[in-house]
Amino acid sequence: MDGNSERLVLALTLLLAGFIIVFVVLVLLIVIITIYGKLIQAAQGATAKRREKTKKVVVETEKLPEQKAPVVFGGSDDEIPGEIIAVIAAAVDAMYGNGTHKKIRSVKRSGNSRSAWGRAGIAENTRPF
């Protein structure tokens, strides 16, 4: 064999070894990522099951009286408007519906527990672009 044919054989050997190494590493990465994904899904499933066990929702259900007058909200300026009460009632019904009757006993405004600086920070960070 002359020098050129030896170089050609060496070049082809290196090319083949490079292809094999690249594909083996790619397959190894695919396997690692697949296993990692399954581990994360299992951990999230275990966390969700743990939350389901510890989560206790107490919903008071009672039948509404047949001949009771409806309560009117939104009469004065300091009360919550009737539209907001309707939205809250719809959200409660959507959350705990299942054909049972729920009764909202009262709706109160929450107090401002944040300082003026805190409210300004929230307004600044949640404004649209």
MDTraj code that builds the backbone (N, CA, C; nanometers):
import mdtraj as md
import numpy as np

residues = "MET ASP GLY ASN SER GLU ARG LEU VAL LEU ALA LEU THR LEU LEU LEU ALA GLY PHE ILE ILE VAL PHE VAL VAL LEU VAL LEU LEU ILE VAL ILE ILE THR ILE TYR GLY LYS LEU ILE GLN ALA ALA GLN GLY ALA THR ALA LYS ARG ARG GLU LYS THR LYS LYS VAL VAL VAL GLU THR GLU LYS LEU PRO GLU GLN LYS ALA PRO VAL VAL PHE GLY GLY SER ASP ASP GLU ILE PRO GLY GLU ILE ILE ALA VAL ILE ALA ALA ALA VAL ASP ALA MET TYR GLY ASN GLY THR HIS LYS LYS ILE ARG SER VAL LYS ARG SER GLY ASN SER ARG SER ALA TRP GLY ARG ALA GLY ILE ALA GLU ASN THR ARG PRO PHE".split()
xyz = np.array([
    [0.0838, -0.1177, 0.0000],
    [0.0000, 0.0000, 0.0000],
    [0.0878, 0.1234, 0.0000],
    [0.0444, 0.2180, -0.0746],
    [0.1208, 0.3421, -0.0766],
    [0.0673, 0.4380, 0.0288],
    [0.1245, 0.5540, 0.0422],
    [0.0916, 0.6529, 0.1452],
    [-0.0487, 0.7090, 0.1316],
    [-0.0945, 0.7269, 0.0070],
    [-0.2272, 0.7845, -0.0130],
    [-0.3383, 0.6892, 0.0310],
    [-0.3214, 0.5617, 0.0018],
    [-0.4247, 0.4663, 0.0396],
    [-0.4279, 0.4477, 0.1913],
    [-0.3126, 0.4553, 0.2580],
    [-0.3104, 0.4467, 0.4040],
    [-0.3822, 0.5666, 0.4662],
    [-0.3584, 0.6828, 0.4086],
    [-0.4267, 0.8035, 0.4589],
    [-0.5785, 0.7948, 0.4376],
    [-0.6177, 0.7408, 0.3241],
    [-0.7604, 0.7256, 0.2948],
    [-0.8261, 0.6283, 0.3923],
    [-0.7614, 0.5185, 0.4224],
    [-0.8146, 0.4213, 0.5182],
    [-0.8237, 0.4845, 0.6563],
    [-0.7209, 0.5588, 0.6966],
    [-0.7218, 0.6260, 0.8266],
    [-0.8329, 0.7300, 0.8333],
    [-0.8523, 0.8053, 0.7276],
    [-0.9577, 0.9069, 0.7241],
    [-1.0956, 0.8426, 0.7326],
    [-1.1184, 0.7352, 0.6583],
    [-1.2470, 0.6657, 0.6643],
    [-1.2713, 0.6025, 0.8010],
    [-1.1668, 0.5504, 0.8632],
    [-1.1794, 0.4924, 0.9970],
    [-1.2175, 0.5996, 1.0980],
    [-1.1513, 0.7148, 1.0911],
    [-1.1839, 0.8247, 1.1812],
    [-1.3250, 0.8777, 1.1562],
    [-1.3658, 0.8853, 1.0300],
    [-1.5007, 0.9305, 0.9967],
    [-1.6055, 0.8351, 1.0522],
    [-1.5846, 0.7070, 1.0343],
    [-1.6776, 0.6071, 1.0844],
    [-1.6824, 0.6087, 1.2377],
    [-1.5672, 0.6190, 1.3013],
    [-1.5632, 0.6248, 1.4482],
    [-1.6346, 0.7506, 1.4981],
    [-1.6180, 0.8628, 1.4307],
    [-1.6861, 0.9870, 1.4688],
    [-1.8374, 0.9737, 1.4589],
    [-1.8862, 0.9152, 1.3484],
    [-2.0306, 0.8933, 1.3331],
    [-2.0859, 0.8025, 1.4435],
    [-2.0152, 0.6944, 1.4704],
    [-2.0605, 0.6006, 1.5726],
    [-2.0656, 0.6675, 1.7096],
    [-1.9625, 0.7430, 1.7435],
    [-1.9586, 0.8107, 1.8735],
    [-2.0719, 0.9128, 1.8846],
    [-2.0955, 0.9900, 1.7798],
    [-2.2018, 1.0916, 1.7829],
    [-2.3384, 1.0263, 1.8008],
    [-2.3663, 0.9218, 1.7268],
    [-2.4971, 0.8579, 1.7373],
    [-2.5160, 0.7852, 1.8702],
    [-2.4107, 0.7260, 1.9232],
    [-2.4209, 0.6611, 2.0543],
    [-2.4509, 0.7654, 2.1623],
    [-2.3846, 0.8797, 2.1555],
    [-2.4091, 0.9855, 2.2540],
    [-2.5509, 1.0409, 2.2385],
    [-2.5994, 1.0566, 2.1163],
    [-2.7363, 1.1032, 2.0955],
    [-2.8385, 1.0055, 2.1532],
    [-2.8195, 0.8788, 2.1308],
    [-2.9107, 0.7782, 2.1860],
    [-2.9040, 0.7800, 2.3385],
    [-2.7845, 0.7934, 2.3929],
    [-2.7685, 0.8012, 2.5379],
    [-2.8403, 0.9237, 2.5947],
    [-2.8314, 1.0380, 2.5291],
    [-2.9023, 1.1580, 2.5730],
    [-3.0534, 1.1390, 2.5667],
    [-3.1024, 1.0750, 2.4628],
    [-3.2464, 1.0489, 2.4515],
    [-3.2936, 0.9611, 2.5674],
    [-3.2170, 0.8594, 2.6004],
    [-3.2532, 0.7711, 2.7104],
    [-3.2520, 0.8470, 2.8430],
    [-3.1509, 0.9278, 2.8666],
    [-3.1405, 1.0048, 2.9916],
    [-3.2569, 1.1021, 3.0035],
    [-3.2900, 1.1723, 2.8962],
    [-3.3996, 1.2699, 2.9004],
    [-3.5331, 1.1996, 2.9212],
    [-3.5527, 1.0845, 2.8600],
    [-3.6769, 1.0088, 2.8792],
    [-3.6914, 0.9630, 3.0243],
    [-3.5848, 0.9100, 3.0814],
    [-3.5896, 0.8664, 3.2215],
    [-3.6140, 0.9849, 3.3134],
    [-3.5476, 1.0957, 3.2873],
    [-3.5660, 1.2160, 3.3689],
    [-3.7109, 1.2650, 3.3616],
    [-3.7704, 1.2632, 3.2436],
    [-3.9096, 1.3043, 3.2281],
    [-4.0046, 1.2151, 3.3061],
    [-3.9798, 1.0841, 3.3030],
    [-4.0651, 0.9925, 3.3783],
    [-4.0502, 1.0133, 3.5283],
    [-3.9282, 1.0411, 3.5741],
    [-3.9078, 1.0681, 3.7167],
    [-3.9813, 1.1951, 3.7600],
    [-3.9763, 1.2982, 3.6779],
    [-4.0444, 1.4234, 3.7106],
    [-4.1955, 1.4015, 3.7126],
    [-4.2491, 1.3287, 3.6168],
    [-4.3934, 1.3007, 3.6143],
    [-4.4352, 1.2203, 3.7368],
    [-4.3541, 1.1252, 3.7770],
    [-4.3862, 1.0457, 3.8957],
    [-4.3835, 1.1337, 4.0207],
    [-4.2857, 1.2236, 4.0292],
    [-4.2775, 1.3125, 4.1455],
    [-4.3964, 1.4080, 4.1482],
    [-4.4365, 1.4600, 4.0328],
    [-4.5514, 1.5498, 4.0284],
    [-4.6798, 1.4747, 4.0616],
    [-4.6919, 1.3520, 4.0186],
    [-4.8090, 1.2721, 4.0509],
    [-4.8163, 1.2427, 4.2002],
    [-4.7009, 1.2137, 4.2620],
    [-4.6988, 1.1879, 4.4055],
    [-4.7335, 1.3141, 4.4832],
    [-4.6848, 1.4284, 4.4358],
    [-4.7169, 1.5546, 4.5026],
    [-4.8651, 1.5853, 4.4896],
    [-4.9215, 1.5605, 4.3727],
    [-5.0644, 1.5857, 4.3528],
    [-5.1483, 1.4930, 4.4409],
    [-5.1086, 1.3679, 4.4529],
    [-5.1824, 1.2745, 4.5383],
    [-5.1731, 1.3175, 4.6846],
    [-5.0549, 1.3644, 4.7257],
    [-5.0378, 1.4100, 4.8628],
    [-5.1241, 1.5326, 4.8897],
    [-5.1321, 1.6221, 4.7934],
    [-5.2164, 1.7410, 4.8091],
    [-5.3635, 1.7027, 4.8140],
    [-5.4040, 1.6054, 4.7332],
    [-5.5431, 1.5613, 4.7337],
    [-5.5809, 1.5039, 4.8697],
    [-5.4874, 1.4310, 4.9323],
    [-5.5158, 1.3723, 5.0622],
    [-5.5290, 1.4795, 5.1698],
    [-5.4413, 1.5802, 5.1649],
    [-5.4414, 1.6816, 5.2700],
    [-5.5439, 1.7909, 5.2454],
    [-5.5935, 1.8020, 5.1252],
    [-5.6883, 1.9071, 5.0922],
    [-5.8271, 1.8684, 5.1404],
    [-5.8804, 1.9504, 5.2274],
    [-6.0146, 1.9267, 5.2777],
    [-6.0982, 2.0479, 5.2453],
    [-6.2050, 2.0260, 5.1746],
    [-6.2946, 2.1346, 5.1380],
    [-6.4243, 2.1140, 5.2135],
    [-6.4599, 2.2138, 5.2915],
    [-6.5840, 2.2074, 5.3660],
    [-6.6816, 2.3011, 5.2986],
    [-6.7882, 2.2453, 5.2468],
    [-6.8908, 2.3238, 5.1808],
    [-7.0204, 2.3017, 5.2573],
    [-7.0775, 2.4097, 5.3006],
    [-7.2020, 2.4001, 5.3751],
    [-7.3174, 2.3996, 5.2767],
    [-7.3942, 2.2941, 5.2797],
    [-7.5085, 2.2842, 5.1909],
    [-7.6350, 2.2783, 5.2739],
    [-7.7315, 2.3474, 5.2282],
    [-7.8614, 2.3421, 5.2927],
    [-7.9667, 2.3809, 5.1907],
    [-8.0856, 2.3314, 5.2100],
    [-8.1956, 2.3633, 5.1203],
    [-8.2412, 2.5059, 5.1450],
    [-8.2670, 2.5768, 5.0398],
    [-8.3197, 2.7114, 5.0541],
    [-8.4674, 2.7039, 5.0914],
    [-8.5129, 2.7906, 5.1802],
    [-8.6545, 2.7897, 5.2153],
    [-8.7405, 2.8257, 5.0947],
    [-8.8597, 2.7714, 5.0914],
    [-8.9485, 2.7894, 4.9771],
    [-9.0013, 2.9322, 4.9658],
    [-9.0423, 2.9934, 5.0751],
    [-9.1108, 3.1223, 5.0714],
    [-9.0277, 3.2339, 5.1325],
    [-8.9006, 3.2382, 5.1086],
    [-8.8162, 3.3422, 5.1655],
    [-8.7955, 3.4524, 5.0621],
    [-8.8005, 3.5765, 5.1077],
    [-8.7822, 3.6902, 5.0179],
    [-8.6358, 3.6985, 4.9765],
    [-8.6075, 3.7392, 4.8517],
    [-8.4685, 3.7495, 4.8072],
    [-8.3981, 3.8657, 4.8763],
    [-8.2691, 3.8491, 4.8963],
    [-8.1874, 3.9524, 4.9582],
    [-8.1371, 4.0439, 4.8480],
    [-8.1468, 4.1739, 4.8679],
    [-8.1050, 4.2716, 4.7683],
    [-7.9719, 4.3292, 4.8113],
    [-7.8732, 4.3205, 4.7218],
    [-7.7416, 4.3759, 4.7486],
    [-7.7206, 4.5005, 4.6651],
    [-7.6266, 4.5808, 4.7045],
    [-7.5870, 4.6957, 4.6241],
    [-7.6752, 4.8164, 4.6431],
    [-7.7335, 4.8337, 4.7595],
    [-7.8240, 4.9455, 4.7828],
    [-7.7527, 5.0781, 4.8006],
    [-7.6431, 5.0820, 4.8722],
    [-7.5728, 5.2084, 4.8956],
    [-7.4347, 5.2035, 4.8327],
    [-7.3629, 5.3155, 4.8434],
    [-7.2336, 5.3254, 4.7770],
    [-7.1262, 5.2376, 4.8406],
    [-7.1345, 5.2136, 4.9720],
    [-7.0297, 5.1375, 5.0384],
    [-7.0492, 4.9867, 5.0267],
    [-7.1614, 4.9416, 4.9724],
    [-7.1854, 4.7991, 4.9559],
    [-7.1309, 4.7506, 4.8215],
    [-7.1204, 4.6206, 4.8090],
    [-7.0708, 4.5603, 4.6862],
    [-7.1837, 4.5573, 4.5839],
    [-7.1564, 4.5975, 4.4584],
    [-7.2627, 4.5995, 4.3566],
    [-7.3201, 4.4604, 4.3314],
    [-7.4442, 4.4583, 4.2884],
    [-7.5137, 4.3330, 4.2619],
    [-7.4477, 4.2493, 4.1542],
    [-7.3854, 4.3137, 4.0548],
    [-7.3185, 4.2393, 3.9483],
    [-7.2018, 4.1581, 4.0042],
    [-7.1295, 4.2184, 4.0996],
    [-7.0160, 4.1484, 4.1597],
    [-7.0660, 4.0298, 4.2419],
    [-7.1759, 4.0484, 4.3129],
    [-7.2348, 3.9389, 4.3901],
    [-7.2766, 3.8256, 4.2964],
    [-7.3327, 3.8617, 4.1804],
    [-7.3749, 3.7601, 4.0833],
    [-7.2545, 3.6823, 4.0305],
    [-7.1444, 3.7507, 4.0065],
    [-7.0236, 3.6846, 3.9565],
    [-6.9672, 3.5911, 4.0630],
    [-6.9666, 3.6358, 4.1883],
    [-6.9171, 3.5506, 4.2966],
    [-7.0056, 3.4274, 4.3110],
    [-7.1377, 3.4464, 4.3042],
    [-7.2298, 3.3329, 4.3146],
    [-7.2102, 3.2360, 4.1983],
    [-7.1868, 3.2877, 4.0778],
    [-7.1632, 3.2004, 3.9622],
    [-7.0336, 3.1220, 3.9788],
    [-6.9306, 3.1867, 4.0339],
    [-6.8034, 3.1169, 4.0560],
    [-6.8194, 3.0070, 4.1597],
    [-6.8935, 3.0335, 4.2660],
    [-6.9180, 2.9314, 4.3676],
    [-6.9974, 2.8162, 4.3076],
    [-7.0971, 2.8467, 4.2262],
    [-7.1772, 2.7426, 4.1633],
    [-7.0929, 2.6594, 4.0666],
    [-7.0049, 2.7245, 3.9915],
    [-6.9194, 2.6510, 3.8980],
    [-6.8210, 2.5620, 3.9731],
    [-6.7744, 2.6085, 4.0881],
    [-6.6763, 2.5320, 4.1637],
    [-6.7395, 2.4137, 4.2362],
    [-6.8551, 2.4363, 4.2978],
    [-6.9159, 2.3336, 4.3816],
    [-7.0543, 2.2939, 4.3335],
    [-7.0845, 2.3083, 4.2060],
    [-7.2181, 2.2861, 4.1521],
    [-7.2783, 2.1510, 4.1838],
    [-7.2671, 2.0562, 4.0962],
    [-7.3166, 1.9196, 4.1110],
    [-7.4634, 1.9125, 4.1492],
    [-7.5447, 2.0116, 4.1125],
    [-7.6876, 2.0056, 4.1349],
    [-7.7317, 2.0324, 4.2773],
    [-7.6426, 2.0629, 4.3680],
    [-7.6815, 2.0935, 4.5054],
    [-7.6954, 2.2438, 4.5202],
    [-7.7768, 2.2864, 4.6125],
    [-7.8001, 2.4281, 4.6347],
    [-7.7043, 2.4795, 4.7408],
    [-7.6343, 2.5839, 4.7077],
    [-7.5432, 2.6473, 4.8016],
    [-7.6021, 2.7822, 4.8385],
    [-7.5637, 2.8294, 4.9540],
    [-7.6144, 2.9580, 4.9997],
    [-7.4965, 3.0447, 5.0423],
    [-7.4871, 3.1608, 4.9818],
    [-7.3844, 3.2569, 5.0200],
    [-7.4435, 3.3412, 5.1317],
    [-7.3858, 3.3311, 5.2478],
    [-7.4413, 3.4018, 5.3629],
    [-7.4037, 3.5491, 5.3637],
    [-7.2810, 3.5805, 5.3278],
    [-7.2414, 3.7211, 5.3241],
    [-7.1207, 3.7374, 5.2335],
    [-7.1061, 3.8580, 5.1809],
    [-6.9914, 3.8950, 5.0989],
    [-6.9393, 4.0254, 5.1553],
    [-6.8127, 4.0261, 5.1940],
    [-6.7539, 4.1453, 5.2543],
    [-6.6291, 4.1832, 5.1764],
    [-6.6018, 4.3105, 5.1739],
    [-6.4776, 4.3560, 5.1128],
    [-6.3616, 4.3217, 5.2040],
    [-6.2514, 4.2854, 5.1437],
    [-6.1340, 4.2576, 5.2249],
    [-6.0667, 4.3893, 5.2592],
    [-6.0068, 4.3941, 5.3747],
    [-5.9366, 4.5152, 5.4164],
    [-5.8067, 4.5308, 5.3392],
    [-5.7610, 4.6527, 5.3264],
    [-5.6330, 4.6773, 5.2602],
    [-5.5217, 4.6452, 5.3575],
    [-5.4633, 4.5284, 5.3420],
    [-5.3558, 4.4877, 5.4309],
    [-5.2195, 4.5310, 5.3782],
    [-5.2148, 4.5807, 5.2569],
    [-5.0869, 4.6237, 5.1992],
    [-5.0682, 4.7737, 5.2196],
    [-4.9428, 4.8116, 5.2267],
    [-4.9122, 4.9539, 5.2371],
    [-4.9269, 5.0191, 5.1001],
    [-4.9191, 5.1499, 5.0976],
    [-4.9290, 5.2224, 4.9708],
    [-4.8145, 5.1838, 4.8781],
    [-4.6963, 5.1610, 4.9349],
    [-4.5818, 5.1194, 4.8522],
    [-4.6049, 4.9804, 4.7939],
    [-4.6631, 4.8922, 4.8714],
    [-4.6914, 4.7577, 4.8218],
    [-4.7940, 4.7589, 4.7097],
    [-4.9009, 4.8387, 4.7256],
    [-5.0020, 4.8496, 4.6197],
    [-4.9428, 4.9119, 4.4942],
    [-4.8533, 5.0119, 4.5118],
    [-4.7893, 5.0744, 4.3956],
    [-4.6999, 4.9743, 4.3231],
    [-4.6290, 4.8904, 4.3986],
    [-4.5447, 4.7884, 4.3370],
    [-4.6252, 4.6858, 4.2584],
    [-4.7375, 4.6450, 4.3146],
    [-4.8245, 4.5491, 4.2436],
    [-4.8806, 4.6122, 4.1176],
    [-4.9236, 4.7373, 4.1269],
    [-4.9785, 4.8052, 4.0097],
    [-4.8722, 4.8195, 3.9010],
    [-4.7501, 4.8490, 3.9404],
    [-4.6414, 4.8670, 3.8430],
    [-4.6054, 4.7349, 3.7761],
    [-4.6039, 4.6269, 3.8520],
    [-4.5608, 4.4981, 3.7976],
    [-4.6697, 4.4216, 3.7265],
    [-4.7943, 4.4634, 3.7398],
    [-4.9020, 4.3914, 3.6718],
    [-4.9695, 4.4725, 3.5621],
    [-4.9163, 4.5873, 3.5322],
    [-4.9771, 4.6680, 3.4256],
    [-4.9469, 4.6048, 3.2901],
    [-5.0365, 4.6225, 3.1929],
    [-5.0116, 4.5642, 3.0599],
    [-4.8974, 4.6330, 2.9887],
    [-4.8416, 4.5636, 2.8900],
    [-4.7278, 4.6169, 2.8164],
    [-4.7694, 4.7289, 2.7248],
])
top = md.Topology()
chain = top.add_chain()
for i, resn in enumerate(residues, 1):
    res = top.add_residue(resn, chain, resSeq=i)
    for name in ("N", "CA", "C"):
        top.add_atom(name, md.element.get_by_symbol(name[0]), res)
traj = md.Trajectory(xyz[None], top)
